[in-house]
Amino acid sequence: MLELDCKRSRIFARNYGPAVFDRPHRLIASWLYELPFFRNREDLLGKVAGGWQIGAIATFQDGPSLTPSSFGVPFVGSHANLLGDPNLPRGERTIDRWFDVSKLANPAPGQLGNAGKGVIRGSGNNKWDMVISKFLRITERHRVELRAELFNAFNHPQFDDPVVTPGNNPLAGKITSASDFGFTQTERVIQLGLKYSF
C-alpha cells in the first residue's frame, strides 16, 4: 500500500507545474502623439499637413510553458524523460534548434517519463501595431477622419511553438510554422479607412 501511495504521489508531482498559458513576462505599452507641425494654421497648408496623429501598441511576452512528450514508443506514459535543462539561452535559440533535444529521452517500455509539466519555454511575441490618423474639419459639425492601421508594422515573425519530443523525432526542437494566434494574421497587414462624421 505504501509503495502504491509513493507511486501515486510521484505521478501527481510530475503533473504539477505551470499551465500552458503561463507567461511569466508580459509587457504591453501604448501611446498616441499629435504631431506639432502646422496644427495651429488655418490656411490650406494647415488643413492638409497639420493635425496628424501617430500611435502604437507594442506587445512583448514570453512563450507558453510546454511539456515534453514521448515519441514512437508503445506502453509508456505521455511524458518524456528529462536528462537536464533543455532550455537554451535566448541568444542561442533558432527555429531549427529552439531547445536542446539531447536533454530529452523516451522512457523505457512500461515506465512513466520523469519530465515535469511546463519545463520548456515556447516561442513568445514581439509585435508592434501602429496607427496614423488625421481629422479634417469641414464645418462645425462635419469632419472627415483619414486613418491607416498597420498590424505587426515591422513584420516581425511570430512563430508557433517547437515540437517537444525526444531527439528520435526528426522534427524535435524545431519550429515548423508561423503562428496565427487564434486565427489572427501575424504577417504585416495595412488597413486604410475613411470616416465622415456629421
C-alpha positions in Angstrom: 0.0 0.0 0.0 2.9 2.4 0.9 4.5 1.6 -2.5 1.3 2.4 -4.3 0.9 5.7 -2.4 4.5 6.7 -3.3 4.0 5.9 -7.0 0.7 7.9 -7.0 2.5 10.9 -5.3 5.3 10.8 -8.0 2.7 10.8 -10.7 0.9 13.8 -9.2 4.3 15.6 -8.8 5.1 15.2 -12.5 1.8 16.7 -13.4 2.2 19.7 -11.2 3.7 22.8 -12.9 2.9 26.0 -14.8 -0.2 25.9 -17.1 0.4 26.1 -20.8 -0.9 29.7 -20.9 1.6 30.8 -18.2 3.6 33.8 -19.5 6.0 35.0 -16.7 7.0 38.2 -18.6 4.4 40.3 -20.5 4.6 44.0 -21.4 2.0 45.9 -23.3 2.7 49.6 -24.0 0.6 52.1 -25.9 0.9 55.7 -26.8 -0.7 58.4 -29.0 1.0 61.5 -30.1 -0.3 64.5 -32.1 2.4 65.8 -34.4 3.0 69.5 -33.8 3.6 70.6 -37.4 1.2 73.2 -38.8 -1.6 72.3 -36.3 -2.4 75.9 -35.5 -2.5 77.2 -39.0 -5.9 77.9 -40.6 -4.8 78.1 -44.2 -4.7 75.3 -46.8 -1.2 74.1 -45.6 -2.5 73.8 -42.1 -5.6 71.9 -43.2 -3.6 69.4 -45.2 -0.3 69.0 -43.3 -1.5 69.7 -39.7 -3.5 67.7 -37.2 -1.9 64.3 -37.8 -1.6 61.8 -35.0 0.6 58.7 -34.7 0.1 55.9 -32.1 1.2 52.4 -31.3 0.5 49.4 -29.2 3.6 47.2 -28.5 3.3 43.7 -27.2 6.2 41.7 -25.8 5.7 38.4 -23.9 7.4 35.1 -23.2 6.3 31.9 -24.8 4.0 29.4 -23.1 5.1 26.6 -20.7 5.4 23.4 -22.8 5.5 19.8 -21.5 7.8 17.4 -23.4 6.2 14.1 -24.5 7.4 10.7 -25.6 7.6 9.7 -29.2 7.3 6.5 -31.1 7.4 4.0 -28.2 4.4 2.0 -27.1 3.3 1.3 -23.5 4.9 4.4 -21.9 3.5 7.5 -20.2 2.9 10.7 -22.1 5.9 12.5 -20.6 9.5 12.2 -21.8 12.5 11.6 -19.5 14.3 14.8 -18.6 18.1 14.4 -18.6 18.9 18.1 -17.8 17.6 21.6 -18.5 16.6 21.6 -22.2 16.1 25.4 -22.4 18.7 27.2 -24.4 19.8 30.8 -23.6 17.8 33.3 -25.6 20.7 34.2 -27.9 21.2 30.5 -29.0 17.6 29.8 -29.9 16.8 29.4 -33.6 13.8 28.0 -35.5 15.8 24.8 -36.2 17.0 24.4 -32.6 14.7 26.0 -30.1 15.8 23.8 -27.2 18.5 21.1 -26.5 16.9 17.8 -27.7 19.7 15.8 -26.2 18.2 16.6 -22.7 15.1 14.6 -23.5 14.7 10.8 -24.0 11.9 8.3 -24.3 11.1 6.4 -21.1 11.7 2.6 -21.1 8.7 0.5 -22.1 6.2 0.3 -19.3 7.6 3.3 -17.5 6.4 6.9 -17.0 8.7 9.7 -18.0 10.1 12.0 -15.3 9.7 15.3 -17.1 7.5 17.7 -15.2 4.8 19.9 -16.6 5.7 23.0 -18.4 9.5 22.7 -18.3 10.2 24.0 -21.9 9.6 27.7 -22.7 7.9 28.2 -26.0 8.0 31.0 -28.6 6.9 34.4 -27.5 5.6 37.6 -29.1 7.3 40.8 -30.3 4.6 42.8 -32.1 4.0 46.5 -32.9 0.6 47.7 -34.1 0.6 51.3 -35.3 -2.0 53.9 -36.4 -1.6 57.2 -38.4 -4.7 59.3 -38.4 -5.8 62.8 -39.3 -9.1 64.7 -38.6 -10.1 67.2 -41.3 -12.8 69.6 -40.1 -15.2 70.7 -42.8 -17.7 72.7 -40.8 -18.5 72.9 -37.1 -20.4 69.6 -37.2 -18.9 67.9 -40.1 -15.5 66.3 -40.2 -13.5 63.6 -42.0 -11.1 61.1 -40.4 -8.3 59.6 -42.5 -6.8 56.5 -40.9 -4.0 54.0 -41.7 -3.6 51.0 -39.4 -0.5 48.8 -39.5 -0.8 45.4 -37.7 2.7 43.9 -37.0 4.1 47.1 -38.5 7.7 45.9 -38.6 6.7 42.5 -40.0 8.5 40.7 -37.1 7.9 36.9 -37.5 5.6 35.4 -34.8 6.2 31.7 -34.6 4.3 28.6 -33.4 5.8 26.6 -30.6 8.5 24.0 -31.2 7.9 20.2 -31.4 8.5 19.0 -27.9 9.5 15.4 -28.2 12.8 13.5 -27.8 15.6 13.5 -30.4 14.4 10.4 -32.2 11.7 12.5 -33.8 13.3 14.3 -36.8 11.3 17.5 -36.0 12.2 17.6 -32.3 13.2 21.1 -31.2 12.2 22.7 -34.5 9.6 25.4 -35.1 7.8 24.4 -38.3 5.2 27.2 -38.9 4.3 30.8 -38.2 1.6 31.4 -35.7 -1.9 32.5 -36.3 -2.7 33.3 -32.6 -6.3 32.3 -32.7 -6.8 33.0 -36.4 -5.4 36.5 -36.3 -3.0 37.2 -39.1 0.6 37.7 -37.8 2.2 38.9 -41.0 2.1 42.7 -41.6 -1.4 43.9 -42.5 -2.1 47.5 -43.6 -5.6 48.8 -43.4 -6.9 52.1 -44.7 -10.0 53.9 -43.5 -12.1 57.0 -44.2 -14.8 58.1 -41.9 -17.2 61.0 -42.3 -18.9 62.3 -39.1 -21.8 64.8 -39.1 
